[in-house]
Amino acid sequence: MKNGVSILGIFVADTAYLAARMPVVGETIRGSGFAVGPGGKGSNQAVAAARAGATVSFISKIGRDTFGDLAQKTYADAGVTPVLTVMDTEPTGAAFIYVNENNGYNAIIVYPGAAGTIGVEDVEAARVTIEQSAIFVTQLEQPVAAAQRALEIARNAGVVTVFNPAPAEIFPDVLYGLSDYIIPNETEAAALVGFGIETLDDARRAGDALLKRGAGAAVITLGGRGVLLHTSGQSDHLPVFSVGPVIDTTGAGDAFVGGFSAALSAGRDPLEAVRFGCATAGISVTRRGTAPAMPSVAEIEAVLATTH
């Protein structure tokens, strides 16, 4: 019997710098804060889904180093089952994150390290994990060939597939048809469809374009404007959940994907799963960091209960 969520992605150690602005080339400025913590889109999504109540397996590669130890501790603390290859020849990935101290907006540079070597053979080695899950999730921080093979395995096994095309880059059109749900943010959606997402009508046009390419449903996250769930039979716009001052938006998209996937794995319908993801993200942006900001299922349910 299929159960829980399996996720293919990368782990990186986030090195986050808080400052009033980004320095220009050749300039040094004083920051107002610094932290090191767990990150990587797939890893964040795994922690978010586990904290949101799902049984989660995370498939990746790390180095045998201090940052790799941080990954292992992160999964032990969150209740994620790690399906990891530990490498002696490559370091664990790392990320530079700038966070604006005034509004929480961010800019990120990611080096995937060991996870950048994830290949089709690594995915094949994790085949049983993927096939036994109810929901499979992947992104584009690891090589696209690995993402494609994992989606193929999931689709052939009757597993519901969730594809987060981030970071925005070119990928084979076949991935659309392998995606029951494609979840880009507004910037990624604009890059995919070739026009800006300035209005809700733009988002719906983008949704139509993604469906035409083969995706089963488009879930377009619009930042402070909420989320659009767009299928051939419905188009529903859900607002954000405002639960406190916005401190850090770094992991908001990953919180949404993790919460959404956890809700699907629990049997919620797509619209309720989007609401659940919105509540997950709404809580996460009120906290500093990525994985540490992911809320518990009790916190998410409490927010949902106050908004019905």
N, C-alpha and C positions, 0 to 999 in steps of 0.2 A: 504494500500500500504506500502510495507516494505521500511524503510528509515534509513540511518545512521549506526552507529557502536555501539554495546553493548559489554562491556568488564567486565569479572569477574576476580577479582584479589585482591591484598592486597595494602593497603597504609601503609607505614612506614615513620617515620621521619628520614631522612638521617643525621647522624652526621659524617661529612667528615673531615679527618685529612690529611694535606699535609706534606710530609717529604721526605727526600732523600732515605730512605729505611725503611723496616719494622724492628722493634726491635725483638731481639730473646727473648726467654722465660727468665724472670728475669731481663731484661734490660729495662732501661728508656732512651729514646732519646728525643732531642728537635725537635719539629715540626716547620714548617714555615707558617702554615695557618690552619684555622678551620672555618667551617660553618655548620649551621643547616638548612635543607630545606626539601621539600616534596620529597618522593621517594616511592619505591615499584614498581615492574615491571608492574603490571596491571595498577596502578595509573599513572605511567610515560607514558605508552602506551595510556591511555585515554587522558592525557593532550596533548601528541604529535599529536594524531589524531584530536583532537578539534582544536589545533593551525593550523593544516594542512588543515582545512576547513570542517571537517566532523561534523555532528550532533552526539554527543556522550553521552551515558549513562554508568555510572560506578557502578558496583554492588560489595559491600563489607561490612565489619563491622569495626567499630572503637570504641575507648573508649571515655568516656565523660571526656576529659582532654585537656591539652594545645596542645598536638600533634594532637588530634582530631579536635580542632579548626583550626589548620594549614591545615588539610585536607579540611575542609569545605571552607576555604578561597581560597585554591588552585583551587578548582573546580569552585568557583564563578568567580575568575579571568580569568580562561581559557575557560569558557563557557561550562563546562561539567555538565550534569545533574546527581547529585548524587542519587544513589538508595542504601542508607546506613542504616544499623542497628547500633544504638549507644548503647553501653553496659556500664552498671555501674559496672560490676564485673570483667572486663578485661581491661588492658591498651591498648592504641593504639600502634601498632608495631613500632619498631625502628631498625636502621641499623648502624653498624660501617663500615665506608668506609676509607680505606687507599688509598691515591692517591700519586703516585711517582712524586715528583716535577720536575724531569728531563724529563720524557717521557709521563706522563699522565696515565700510566698503573695503575690498581687498584686491590684491594682485598677487599672482602666484607663479613661481618657476618650479617645475618638477623634474628631478632626475630619477628614473625608475630603478636604477641599479640592477640587482639580481632579477627583479620582476620584469625588466626589459628583455630578458632572455626566455620568457615563457613562450613555448612553442606548441605545435600541434601534438607532439609526443607527450608533453606534460598534461594536456587536456585529455588525451586518450587514457593516461594513467589514472585520471580522476573520473572516468566515465561512469562508474557505478554511483559515485556521489551525486553526479548530475542527474542520472536516470531515476534515482530514488526520491528526488525532491519533487515537491509540488510546483515550486516556482524557481526559475533560473534567471539570474541577473548578471549582466556584464556591461562593460564600458569600453573605452578606447585608449586607456593609459597603458595597457599591455599591447603587444603586437596584434594587429587586426586579424591575422590568420588564425591565431589562437581563439579570439572572440568568435570568429565565424565557425570554426569547428565545434566549439562548445554549444553555440546556438543550434547547429545542425544536430548534434547528439540529443540536446533537449527536445527539439521539435520532433525528431524521430521516435522519442520515448513518450510523447504525449505530455511533456512538461510545459507549463505556461511560461513563455519567454518574455523577459523585460530587458530592453536594450536602451541604455543611457549613452547617446552618442557624444561623449565628452572625454577629452577636449575635442573641440570642433576640428575635424580633419576629413579628408576624402576617404571613403570606404566603399567597398564593392556594393552595387545595388542589390545583390542577393540578400544582404543583411536586412533590408526592409521586409522582405517576404518571410524571413525567419523570426520576425518580431511580432508577438501578440500585442505588445505595448512598446512604443518608442517614446522615450521621455527626454526631449531636449529642453534646455532653457531658451529664453527668447533670443539670445545671441546665437546659440547653436542652431536654432530653427531658422533664423535669418540666413546663416551661412549655408544651410542645406537647401533652402528654397530659392535663394537669390534675391530676396527683397526684405526690407525692414519690417519688424513687428512693432508698429507704432500704436495700433489700435486693436481692439478685440476682433474686429472684422479681418484685420491682417492675420491675426492668429488663426482664425477659422480658415482663411484661404491657405495658410501654411499647413493646417491640419488636412485639408483636402488634398494638397500636393503630396503629403506623406502617405496618406491612404492610397492615392493613385499609384504610388511606387510599390505598394504591397503590404505596408504595415497594417496590422489588424485594428489598432487604435492609436491615436496620437494624444499624449498627455504633455501639454506645453506649459512649463512653469514660467510665470511672468513677473517674478520678483514681487515687489509690493502690490502688484495688480492681481495677484492670485494665480489660479491654475485653470487651464482649459482642458476638459476631457472631450475629445472629438472623435466620433466614430461615424460609420455610414448611416446610423439611425438616430444619433443624438449629438448635441453639442451643448455642454453644460459648463458655465463659468462659475468657479467657486472662489470666494474671496480669501484673503489671508486671515490667519488667526492672530490678533494682536493681544498678546498676553503680558507685555511689559516692554520697557525700553529696549531698542535694538542695540546690542553691544558688538556683535561679531557675526557677519553673514557667511563666513568662510565655509562652514559645513552645511548650510541650509539645503542645498540641492541634494546632497547625500542623505540628509535626514529625511527629506521627502521620499526619495526612492526607497530607503530602508523601511520607513513606516508604511508606505504604499504596498510594498512587497509583503511585509508581515501581515498586513490586513487581508490581502488576497489569499495568502496561505491559510488564514483563519476562516476562509469561506465568505468574507464580506463581498458584496457586489462592487463593481468598479467605481461607482460614484461614491459609495461609502468608503472605499479604500482611498480615493483621492482626498476625501475629508480627513481621514485618519492621517494621511501623509502631510496634509496642510497643518494639522495640529502638531504633529511631530516637528515639522520645520519651524512653526511659530514659537515653540518653546525653545528650540535650539539656538535661535538668534539672540535670545536674551542672556546667553552664557558665553564665556570666553572659551576658545579652543574648538576642536572638531569632535573627535570621539568622546572626550569628557562632557561635551555639551548635549549628547544624545539623551533624551528623556526616557523614563521608565514607562511601561504600559499603563501603570496607575496614574501617572501624571497626564498622559495623553487622554485617557478616558475621562479624567476630571475636567479637562478643557472641553472635550466634546460634550460632556453633560451640561455644561454651563451655556452652550451655544445652540442647543436644540430649540 
